[in-house]
């Protein structure tokens, strides 16, 4: 029994199904928005949209009691709040960190689809990049 079975056992099917649909769309859009952070003309829109995506994942995963996802989304949301107040573009270290974060959420998307246990968060994701460079 994996994460999907746990959700189905504890929450209404429609709530779980809606979460999975929205989560899939958000994960699928992350990479493009992250890459767009390097473009000054796309920066503000992309950083605000990424913030919204991680805020929504944090809220939904909190409601569904998906603790690792909730904690990582909150962690990333805090860093995106800092980036919202910075001038574009962001440095390569930050882009690479956000892409690795995106990969973690994509792995969880696969875990949800395959009804596996959630993959463990990689320790390297918890090291905040230097946002100043």
Phi and psi in radians as a Rosetta constraint file:
Dihedral C 1 N 2 CA 2 C 2 CIRCULARHARMONIC -1.933 0.35
Dihedral N 2 CA 2 C 2 N 3 CIRCULARHARMONIC -2.845 0.35
Dihedral C 2 N 3 CA 3 C 3 CIRCULARHARMONIC -1.098 0.35
Dihedral N 3 CA 3 C 3 N 4 CIRCULARHARMONIC -0.710 0.35
Dihedral C 3 N 4 CA 4 C 4 CIRCULARHARMONIC -1.121 0.35
Dihedral N 4 CA 4 C 4 N 5 CIRCULARHARMONIC -0.762 0.35
Dihedral C 4 N 5 CA 5 C 5 CIRCULARHARMONIC -1.070 0.35
Dihedral N 5 CA 5 C 5 N 6 CIRCULARHARMONIC -0.706 0.35
Dihedral C 5 N 6 CA 6 C 6 CIRCULARHARMONIC -1.064 0.35
Dihedral N 6 CA 6 C 6 N 7 CIRCULARHARMONIC -0.782 0.35
Dihedral C 6 N 7 CA 7 C 7 CIRCULARHARMONIC -1.123 0.35
Dihedral N 7 CA 7 C 7 N 8 CIRCULARHARMONIC -0.785 0.35
Dihedral C 7 N 8 CA 8 C 8 CIRCULARHARMONIC -1.100 0.35
Dihedral N 8 CA 8 C 8 N 9 CIRCULARHARMONIC -0.575 0.35
Dihedral C 8 N 9 CA 9 C 9 CIRCULARHARMONIC -1.312 0.35
Dihedral N 9 CA 9 C 9 N 10 CIRCULARHARMONIC -0.440 0.35
Dihedral C 9 N 10 CA 10 C 10 CIRCULARHARMONIC -1.933 0.35
Dihedral N 10 CA 10 C 10 N 11 CIRCULARHARMONIC -0.186 0.35
Dihedral C 10 N 11 CA 11 C 11 CIRCULARHARMONIC -2.403 0.35
Dihedral N 11 CA 11 C 11 N 12 CIRCULARHARMONIC 2.755 0.35
Dihedral C 11 N 12 CA 12 C 12 CIRCULARHARMONIC -1.051 0.35
Dihedral N 12 CA 12 C 12 N 13 CIRCULARHARMONIC 2.438 0.35
Dihedral C 12 N 13 CA 13 C 13 CIRCULARHARMONIC -0.937 0.35
Dihedral N 13 CA 13 C 13 N 14 CIRCULARHARMONIC -0.755 0.35
Dihedral C 13 N 14 CA 14 C 14 CIRCULARHARMONIC -1.096 0.35
Dihedral N 14 CA 14 C 14 N 15 CIRCULARHARMONIC -0.663 0.35
Dihedral C 14 N 15 CA 15 C 15 CIRCULARHARMONIC -1.145 0.35
Dihedral N 15 CA 15 C 15 N 16 CIRCULARHARMONIC -0.805 0.35
Dihedral C 15 N 16 CA 16 C 16 CIRCULARHARMONIC -1.121 0.35
Dihedral N 16 CA 16 C 16 N 17 CIRCULARHARMONIC -0.782 0.35
Dihedral C 16 N 17 CA 17 C 17 CIRCULARHARMONIC -1.100 0.35
Dihedral N 17 CA 17 C 17 N 18 CIRCULARHARMONIC -0.751 0.35
Dihedral C 17 N 18 CA 18 C 18 CIRCULARHARMONIC -1.125 0.35
Dihedral N 18 CA 18 C 18 N 19 CIRCULARHARMONIC -0.729 0.35
Dihedral C 18 N 19 CA 19 C 19 CIRCULARHARMONIC -1.026 0.35
Dihedral N 19 CA 19 C 19 N 20 CIRCULARHARMONIC -0.831 0.35
Dihedral C 19 N 20 CA 20 C 20 CIRCULARHARMONIC -1.085 0.35
Dihedral N 20 CA 20 C 20 N 21 CIRCULARHARMONIC -0.703 0.35
Dihedral C 20 N 21 CA 21 C 21 CIRCULARHARMONIC -1.108 0.35
Dihedral N 21 CA 21 C 21 N 22 CIRCULARHARMONIC -0.856 0.35
Dihedral C 21 N 22 CA 22 C 22 CIRCULARHARMONIC -1.183 0.35
Dihedral N 22 CA 22 C 22 N 23 CIRCULARHARMONIC -0.701 0.35
Dihedral C 22 N 23 CA 23 C 23 CIRCULARHARMONIC -1.059 0.35
Dihedral N 23 CA 23 C 23 N 24 CIRCULARHARMONIC -0.766 0.35
Dihedral C 23 N 24 CA 24 C 24 CIRCULARHARMONIC -1.039 0.35
Dihedral N 24 CA 24 C 24 N 25 CIRCULARHARMONIC -0.800 0.35
Dihedral C 24 N 25 CA 25 C 25 CIRCULARHARMONIC -1.097 0.35
Dihedral N 25 CA 25 C 25 N 26 CIRCULARHARMONIC -0.730 0.35
Dihedral C 25 N 26 CA 26 C 26 CIRCULARHARMONIC -1.168 0.35
Dihedral N 26 CA 26 C 26 N 27 CIRCULARHARMONIC -0.778 0.35
Dihedral C 26 N 27 CA 27 C 27 CIRCULARHARMONIC -1.108 0.35
Dihedral N 27 CA 27 C 27 N 28 CIRCULARHARMONIC -0.732 0.35
Dihedral C 27 N 28 CA 28 C 28 CIRCULARHARMONIC -1.131 0.35
Dihedral N 28 CA 28 C 28 N 29 CIRCULARHARMONIC -0.439 0.35
Dihedral C 28 N 29 CA 29 C 29 CIRCULARHARMONIC -1.644 0.35
Dihedral N 29 CA 29 C 29 N 30 CIRCULARHARMONIC -0.209 0.35
Dihedral C 29 N 30 CA 30 C 30 CIRCULARHARMONIC -1.022 0.35
Dihedral N 30 CA 30 C 30 N 31 CIRCULARHARMONIC -0.858 0.35
Dihedral C 30 N 31 CA 31 C 31 CIRCULARHARMONIC -1.045 0.35
Dihedral N 31 CA 31 C 31 N 32 CIRCULARHARMONIC -0.771 0.35
Dihedral C 31 N 32 CA 32 C 32 CIRCULARHARMONIC -1.082 0.35
Dihedral N 32 CA 32 C 32 N 33 CIRCULARHARMONIC -0.775 0.35
Dihedral C 32 N 33 CA 33 C 33 CIRCULARHARMONIC -1.118 0.35
Dihedral N 33 CA 33 C 33 N 34 CIRCULARHARMONIC -0.656 0.35
Dihedral C 33 N 34 CA 34 C 34 CIRCULARHARMONIC -1.135 0.35
Dihedral N 34 CA 34 C 34 N 35 CIRCULARHARMONIC -0.821 0.35
Dihedral C 34 N 35 CA 35 C 35 CIRCULARHARMONIC -1.055 0.35
Dihedral N 35 CA 35 C 35 N 36 CIRCULARHARMONIC -0.666 0.35
Dihedral C 35 N 36 CA 36 C 36 CIRCULARHARMONIC -1.172 0.35
Dihedral N 36 CA 36 C 36 N 37 CIRCULARHARMONIC -0.253 0.35
Dihedral C 36 N 37 CA 37 C 37 CIRCULARHARMONIC -1.117 0.35
Dihedral N 37 CA 37 C 37 N 38 CIRCULARHARMONIC -0.333 0.35
Dihedral C 37 N 38 CA 38 C 38 CIRCULARHARMONIC -1.424 0.35
Dihedral N 38 CA 38 C 38 N 39 CIRCULARHARMONIC -0.182 0.35
Dihedral C 38 N 39 CA 39 C 39 CIRCULARHARMONIC -1.771 0.35
Dihedral N 39 CA 39 C 39 N 40 CIRCULARHARMONIC 1.990 0.35
Dihedral C 39 N 40 CA 40 C 40 CIRCULARHARMONIC -0.919 0.35
Dihedral N 40 CA 40 C 40 N 41 CIRCULARHARMONIC -0.643 0.35
Dihedral C 40 N 41 CA 41 C 41 CIRCULARHARMONIC -1.313 0.35
Dihedral N 41 CA 41 C 41 N 42 CIRCULARHARMONIC -0.256 0.35
Dihedral C 41 N 42 CA 42 C 42 CIRCULARHARMONIC -1.886 0.35
Dihedral N 42 CA 42 C 42 N 43 CIRCULARHARMONIC -0.132 0.35
Dihedral C 42 N 43 CA 43 C 43 CIRCULARHARMONIC -0.993 0.35
Dihedral N 43 CA 43 C 43 N 44 CIRCULARHARMONIC -0.991 0.35
Dihedral C 43 N 44 CA 44 C 44 CIRCULARHARMONIC -1.038 0.35
Dihedral N 44 CA 44 C 44 N 45 CIRCULARHARMONIC -0.816 0.35
Dihedral C 44 N 45 CA 45 C 45 CIRCULARHARMONIC -1.069 0.35
Dihedral N 45 CA 45 C 45 N 46 CIRCULARHARMONIC -0.790 0.35
Dihedral C 45 N 46 CA 46 C 46 CIRCULARHARMONIC -1.193 0.35
Dihedral N 46 CA 46 C 46 N 47 CIRCULARHARMONIC -0.756 0.35
Dihedral C 46 N 47 CA 47 C 47 CIRCULARHARMONIC -1.168 0.35
Dihedral N 47 CA 47 C 47 N 48 CIRCULARHARMONIC -0.658 0.35
Dihedral C 47 N 48 CA 48 C 48 CIRCULARHARMONIC -1.200 0.35
Dihedral N 48 CA 48 C 48 N 49 CIRCULARHARMONIC -0.686 0.35
Dihedral C 48 N 49 CA 49 C 49 CIRCULARHARMONIC -1.191 0.35
Dihedral N 49 CA 49 C 49 N 50 CIRCULARHARMONIC -0.726 0.35
Dihedral C 49 N 50 CA 50 C 50 CIRCULARHARMONIC -1.071 0.35
Dihedral N 50 CA 50 C 50 N 51 CIRCULARHARMONIC -0.755 0.35
Dihedral C 50 N 51 CA 51 C 51 CIRCULARHARMONIC -0.995 0.35
Dihedral N 51 CA 51 C 51 N 52 CIRCULARHARMONIC -0.797 0.35
Dihedral C 51 N 52 CA 52 C 52 CIRCULARHARMONIC -1.088 0.35
Dihedral N 52 CA 52 C 52 N 53 CIRCULARHARMONIC -0.736 0.35
Dihedral C 52 N 53 CA 53 C 53 CIRCULARHARMONIC -1.048 0.35
Dihedral N 53 CA 53 C 53 N 54 CIRCULARHARMONIC -0.861 0.35
Dihedral C 53 N 54 CA 54 C 54 CIRCULARHARMONIC -1.220 0.35
Dihedral N 54 CA 54 C 54 N 55 CIRCULARHARMONIC -0.573 0.35
Dihedral C 54 N 55 CA 55 C 55 CIRCULARHARMONIC -1.102 0.35
Dihedral N 55 CA 55 C 55 N 56 CIRCULARHARMONIC -0.779 0.35
Dihedral C 55 N 56 CA 56 C 56 CIRCULARHARMONIC -1.130 0.35
Dihedral N 56 CA 56 C 56 N 57 CIRCULARHARMONIC -0.731 0.35
Dihedral C 56 N 57 CA 57 C 57 CIRCULARHARMONIC -1.112 0.35
Dihedral N 57 CA 57 C 57 N 58 CIRCULARHARMONIC -0.727 0.35
Dihedral C 57 N 58 CA 58 C 58 CIRCULARHARMONIC -1.039 0.35
Dihedral N 58 CA 58 C 58 N 59 CIRCULARHARMONIC -0.811 0.35
Dihedral C 58 N 59 CA 59 C 59 CIRCULARHARMONIC -1.132 0.35
Dihedral N 59 CA 59 C 59 N 60 CIRCULARHARMONIC -0.859 0.35
Dihedral C 59 N 60 CA 60 C 60 CIRCULARHARMONIC -1.160 0.35
Dihedral N 60 CA 60 C 60 N 61 CIRCULARHARMONIC -0.756 0.35
Dihedral C 60 N 61 CA 61 C 61 CIRCULARHARMONIC -1.207 0.35
Dihedral N 61 CA 61 C 61 N 62 CIRCULARHARMONIC -0.512 0.35
Dihedral C 61 N 62 CA 62 C 62 CIRCULARHARMONIC -1.162 0.35
Dihedral N 62 CA 62 C 62 N 63 CIRCULARHARMONIC -0.787 0.35
Dihedral C 62 N 63 CA 63 C 63 CIRCULARHARMONIC -1.064 0.35
Dihedral N 63 CA 63 C 63 N 64 CIRCULARHARMONIC -0.718 0.35
Dihedral C 63 N 64 CA 64 C 64 CIRCULARHARMONIC -1.500 0.35
Dihedral N 64 CA 64 C 64 N 65 CIRCULARHARMONIC 0.043 0.35
Dihedral C 64 N 65 CA 65 C 65 CIRCULARHARMONIC 1.062 0.35
Dihedral N 65 CA 65 C 65 N 66 CIRCULARHARMONIC 0.690 0.35
Dihedral C 65 N 66 CA 66 C 66 CIRCULARHARMONIC -1.683 0.35
Dihedral N 66 CA 66 C 66 N 67 CIRCULARHARMONIC 1.437 0.35
Dihedral C 66 N 67 CA 67 C 67 CIRCULARHARMONIC -1.035 0.35
Dihedral N 67 CA 67 C 67 N 68 CIRCULARHARMONIC -0.848 0.35
Dihedral C 67 N 68 CA 68 C 68 CIRCULARHARMONIC -1.049 0.35
Dihedral N 68 CA 68 C 68 N 69 CIRCULARHARMONIC -0.735 0.35
Dihedral C 68 N 69 CA 69 C 69 CIRCULARHARMONIC -1.121 0.35
Dihedral N 69 CA 69 C 69 N 70 CIRCULARHARMONIC -0.749 0.35
Dihedral C 69 N 70 CA 70 C 70 CIRCULARHARMONIC -1.079 0.35
Dihedral N 70 CA 70 C 70 N 71 CIRCULARHARMONIC -0.807 0.35
Dihedral C 70 N 71 CA 71 C 71 CIRCULARHARMONIC -1.174 0.35
Dihedral N 71 CA 71 C 71 N 72 CIRCULARHARMONIC -0.738 0.35
Dihedral C 71 N 72 CA 72 C 72 CIRCULARHARMONIC -1.192 0.35
Dihedral N 72 CA 72 C 72 N 73 CIRCULARHARMONIC -0.699 0.35
Dihedral C 72 N 73 CA 73 C 73 CIRCULARHARMONIC -1.091 0.35
Dihedral N 73 CA 73 C 73 N 74 CIRCULARHARMONIC -0.706 0.35
Dihedral C 73 N 74 CA 74 C 74 CIRCULARHARMONIC -1.135 0.35
Dihedral N 74 CA 74 C 74 N 75 CIRCULARHARMONIC -0.718 0.35
Dihedral C 74 N 75 CA 75 C 75 CIRCULARHARMONIC -1.054 0.35
Dihedral N 75 CA 75 C 75 N 76 CIRCULARHARMONIC -0.812 0.35
Dihedral C 75 N 76 CA 76 C 76 CIRCULARHARMONIC -1.204 0.35
Dihedral N 76 CA 76 C 76 N 77 CIRCULARHARMONIC -0.702 0.35
Dihedral C 76 N 77 CA 77 C 77 CIRCULARHARMONIC -0.996 0.35
Dihedral N 77 CA 77 C 77 N 78 CIRCULARHARMONIC -0.729 0.35
Dihedral C 77 N 78 CA 78 C 78 CIRCULARHARMONIC -1.065 0.35
Dihedral N 78 CA 78 C 78 N 79 CIRCULARHARMONIC -0.725 0.35
Dihedral C 78 N 79 CA 79 C 79 CIRCULARHARMONIC -1.213 0.35
Dihedral N 79 CA 79 C 79 N 80 CIRCULARHARMONIC -0.657 0.35
Dihedral C 79 N 80 CA 80 C 80 CIRCULARHARMONIC -1.160 0.35
Dihedral N 80 CA 80 C 80 N 81 CIRCULARHARMONIC -0.549 0.35
Dihedral C 80 N 81 CA 81 C 81 CIRCULARHARMONIC -1.090 0.35
Dihedral N 81 CA 81 C 81 N 82 CIRCULARHARMONIC -0.687 0.35
Dihedral C 81 N 82 CA 82 C 82 CIRCULARHARMONIC -1.120 0.35
Dihedral N 82 CA 82 C 82 N 83 CIRCULARHARMONIC -0.786 0.35
Dihedral C 82 N 83 CA 83 C 83 CIRCULARHARMONIC -1.123 0.35
Dihedral N 83 CA 83 C 83 N 84 CIRCULARHARMONIC -0.508 0.35
Dihedral C 83 N 84 CA 84 C 84 CIRCULARHARMONIC -1.097 0.35
Dihedral N 84 CA 84 C 84 N 85 CIRCULARHARMONIC -0.435 0.35
Dihedral C 84 N 85 CA 85 C 85 CIRCULARHARMONIC -1.741 0.35
Dihedral N 85 CA 85 C 85 N 86 CIRCULARHARMONIC 0.156 0.35
Dihedral C 85 N 86 CA 86 C 86 CIRCULARHARMONIC -1.844 0.35
Dihedral N 86 CA 86 C 86 N 87 CIRCULARHARMONIC 2.788 0.35
Dihedral C 86 N 87 CA 87 C 87 CIRCULARHARMONIC -1.481 0.35
Dihedral N 87 CA 87 C 87 N 88 CIRCULARHARMONIC 2.564 0.35
Dihedral C 87 N 88 CA 88 C 88 CIRCULARHARMONIC -1.301 0.35
Dihedral N 88 CA 88 C 88 N 89 CIRCULARHARMONIC 2.895 0.35
Dihedral C 88 N 89 CA 89 C 89 CIRCULARHARMONIC -1.514 0.35
Dihedral N 89 CA 89 C 89 N 90 CIRCULARHARMONIC 3.033 0.35
Dihedral C 89 N 90 CA 90 C 90 CIRCULARHARMONIC -1.526 0.35
Dihedral N 90 CA 90 C 90 N 91 CIRCULARHARMONIC 2.821 0.35
Dihedral C 90 N 91 CA 91 C 91 CIRCULARHARMONIC -1.388 0.35
Dihedral N 91 CA 91 C 91 N 92 CIRCULARHARMONIC 2.922 0.35
Dihedral C 91 N 92 CA 92 C 92 CIRCULARHARMONIC -1.111 0.35
Dihedral N 92 CA 92 C 92 N 93 CIRCULARHARMONIC -0.628 0.35
Dihedral C 92 N 93 CA 93 C 93 CIRCULARHARMONIC -1.064 0.35
Dihedral N 93 CA 93 C 93 N 94 CIRCULARHARMONIC -0.724 0.35
Dihedral C 93 N 94 CA 94 C 94 CIRCULARHARMONIC -1.190 0.35
Dihedral N 94 CA 94 C 94 N 95 CIRCULARHARMONIC -0.742 0.35
Dihedral C 94 N 95 CA 95 C 95 CIRCULARHARMONIC -1.043 0.35
Dihedral N 95 CA 95 C 95 N 96 CIRCULARHARMONIC -0.828 0.35
Dihedral C 95 N 96 CA 96 C 96 CIRCULARHARMONIC -1.087 0.35
Dihedral N 96 CA 96 C 96 N 97 CIRCULARHARMONIC -0.689 0.35
Dihedral C 96 N 97 CA 97 C 97 CIRCULARHARMONIC -1.125 0.35
Dihedral N 97 CA 97 C 97 N 98 CIRCULARHARMONIC -0.794 0.35
Dihedral C 97 N 98 CA 98 C 98 CIRCULARHARMONIC -1.143 0.35
Dihedral N 98 CA 98 C 98 N 99 CIRCULARHARMONIC -0.628 0.35
Dihedral C 98 N 99 CA 99 C 99 CIRCULARHARMONIC -1.147 0.35
Dihedral N 99 CA 99 C 99 N 100 CIRCULARHARMONIC -0.667 0.35
Dihedral C 99 N 100 CA 100 C 100 CIRCULARHARMONIC -1.154 0.35
Dihedral N 100 CA 100 C 100 N 101 CIRCULARHARMONIC -0.667 0.35
Dihedral C 100 N 101 CA 101 C 101 CIRCULARHARMONIC -1.063 0.35
Dihedral N 101 CA 101 C 101 N 102 CIRCULARHARMONIC -0.805 0.35
Dihedral C 101 N 102 CA 102 C 102 CIRCULARHARMONIC -1.014 0.35
Dihedral N 102 CA 102 C 102 N 103 CIRCULARHARMONIC -0.717 0.35
Dihedral C 102 N 103 CA 103 C 103 CIRCULARHARMONIC -1.074 0.35
Dihedral N 103 CA 103 C 103 N 104 CIRCULARHARMONIC -0.661 0.35
Dihedral C 103 N 104 CA 104 C 104 CIRCULARHARMONIC -1.137 0.35
Dihedral N 104 CA 104 C 104 N 105 CIRCULARHARMONIC -0.765 0.35
Dihedral C 104 N 105 CA 105 C 105 CIRCULARHARMONIC -1.177 0.35
Dihedral N 105 CA 105 C 105 N 106 CIRCULARHARMONIC -0.567 0.35
Dihedral C 105 N 106 CA 106 C 106 CIRCULARHARMONIC -1.191 0.35
Dihedral N 106 CA 106 C 106 N 107 CIRCULARHARMONIC -0.670 0.35
Dihedral C 106 N 107 CA 107 C 107 CIRCULARHARMONIC -1.096 0.35
Dihedral N 107 CA 107 C 107 N 108 CIRCULARHARMONIC -0.697 0.35
Dihedral C 107 N 108 CA 108 C 108 CIRCULARHARMONIC -1.163 0.35
Dihedral N 108 CA 108 C 108 N 109 CIRCULARHARMONIC -0.584 0.35
Dihedral C 108 N 109 CA 109 C 109 CIRCULARHARMONIC -1.059 0.35
Dihedral N 109 CA 109 C 109 N 110 CIRCULARHARMONIC -0.772 0.35
Dihedral C 109 N 110 CA 110 C 110 CIRCULARHARMONIC -1.102 0.35
Dihedral N 110 CA 110 C 110 N 111 CIRCULARHARMONIC -0.733 0.35
Dihedral C 110 N 111 CA 111 C 111 CIRCULARHARMONIC -1.034 0.35
Dihedral N 111 CA 111 C 111 N 112 CIRCULARHARMONIC -0.710 0.35
Dihedral C 111 N 112 CA 112 C 112 CIRCULARHARMONIC -1.135 0.35
Dihedral N 112 CA 112 C 112 N 113 CIRCULARHARMONIC -0.782 0.35
Dihedral C 112 N 113 CA 113 C 113 CIRCULARHARMONIC -1.123 0.35
Dihedral N 113 CA 113 C 113 N 114 CIRCULARHARMONIC -0.679 0.35
Dihedral C 113 N 114 CA 114 C 114 CIRCULARHARMONIC -1.598 0.35
Dihedral N 114 CA 114 C 114 N 115 CIRCULARHARMONIC 0.000 0.35
Dihedral C 114 N 115 CA 115 C 115 CIRCULARHARMONIC 0.986 0.35
Dihedral N 115 CA 115 C 115 N 116 CIRCULARHARMONIC 0.746 0.35
Dihedral C 115 N 116 CA 116 C 116 CIRCULARHARMONIC -1.602 0.35
Dihedral N 116 CA 116 C 116 N 117 CIRCULARHARMONIC 2.946 0.35
Dihedral C 116 N 117 CA 117 C 117 CIRCULARHARMONIC -1.192 0.35
Dihedral N 117 CA 117 C 117 N 118 CIRCULARHARMONIC 2.682 0.35
Dihedral C 117 N 118 CA 118 C 118 CIRCULARHARMONIC -1.138 0.35
Dihedral N 118 CA 118 C 118 N 119 CIRCULARHARMONIC 2.375 0.35
Dihedral C 118 N 119 CA 119 C 119 CIRCULARHARMONIC -1.072 0.35
Dihedral N 119 CA 119 C 119 N 120 CIRCULARHARMONIC 2.607 0.35
Dihedral C 119 N 120 CA 120 C 120 CIRCULARHARMONIC -1.263 0.35
Dihedral N 120 CA 120 C 120 N 121 CIRCULARHARMONIC 2.521 0.35
Dihedral C 120 N 121 CA 121 C 121 CIRCULARHARMONIC -1.219 0.35
Dihedral N 121 CA 121 C 121 N 122 CIRCULARHARMONIC 2.283 0.35
Dihedral C 121 N 122 CA 122 C 122 CIRCULARHARMONIC -1.247 0.35
Dihedral N 122 CA 122 C 122 N 123 CIRCULARHARMONIC 2.325 0.35
Dihedral C 122 N 123 CA 123 C 123 CIRCULARHARMONIC -0.995 0.35
Dihedral N 123 CA 123 C 123 N 124 CIRCULARHARMONIC -0.627 0.35
Dihedral C 123 N 124 CA 124 C 124 CIRCULARHARMONIC -1.055 0.35
Dihedral N 124 CA 124 C 124 N 125 CIRCULARHARMONIC -0.420 0.35
Dihedral C 124 N 125 CA 125 C 125 CIRCULARHARMONIC -1.247 0.35
Dihedral N 125 CA 125 C 125 N 126 CIRCULARHARMONIC -0.337 0.35
Dihedral C 125 N 126 CA 126 C 126 CIRCULARHARMONIC -1.527 0.35
Dihedral N 126 CA 126 C 126 N 127 CIRCULARHARMONIC -0.050 0.35
Dihedral C 126 N 127 CA 127 C 127 CIRCULARHARMONIC -1.587 0.35
Dihedral N 127 CA 127 C 127 N 128 CIRCULARHARMONIC 1.944 0.35
Dihedral C 127 N 128 CA 128 C 128 CIRCULARHARMONIC -1.229 0.35
Dihedral N 128 CA 128 C 128 N 129 CIRCULARHARMONIC 2.319 0.35
Dihedral C 128 N 129 CA 129 C 129 CIRCULARHARMONIC -1.218 0.35
Dihedral N 129 CA 129 C 129 N 130 CIRCULARHARMONIC 2.786 0.35
Dihedral C 129 N 130 CA 130 C 130 CIRCULARHARMONIC -1.282 0.35
Dihedral N 130 CA 130 C 130 N 131 CIRCULARHARMONIC 1.892 0.35
Dihedral C 130 N 131 CA 131 C 131 CIRCULARHARMONIC -1.403 0.35
Dihedral N 131 CA 131 C 131 N 132 CIRCULARHARMONIC -0.102 0.35
Dihedral C 131 N 132 CA 132 C 132 CIRCULARHARMONIC -1.508 0.35
Dihedral N 132 CA 132 C 132 N 133 CIRCULARHARMONIC -0.422 0.35
